[in-house]
Amino acid sequence: MDPIDRFMRDHTRLTRRYFVGLGAASLATLAGRLPSTRAGDHPAELKDAVAKLESFMTPLDKFRDVSRGSPVPHSLSDEKRTQVGFNP
């Protein structure tokens, strides 16, 4: 058998389609084994850790606009932003 024919025969199954299928099959297998992520299923230690982290996060009502410039860049029209070099 010609070496090129042998190479092609041995590698016809090793394509992107093969690897994508292999990955999809692996994910489908793992999906059945992963623990549930419903809100009530989390352990108490995790709930306590999240509660402690939330004190470090800025509440939504405390956010404010800190834009700089006169006028602020996001208020300019697309044409003006292109003219001054903000847009390509």
Buried (B, 14 or more C-beta within 10 A) or exposed (E): EEEEEEEEEEEEEEEEEEEEEEEEEEEEEEEEEEEEEEEEEBEEEEEEEEEEEEEEEEEEEEEEEEEEEEEEEEEBEEEEBEEEEEEE
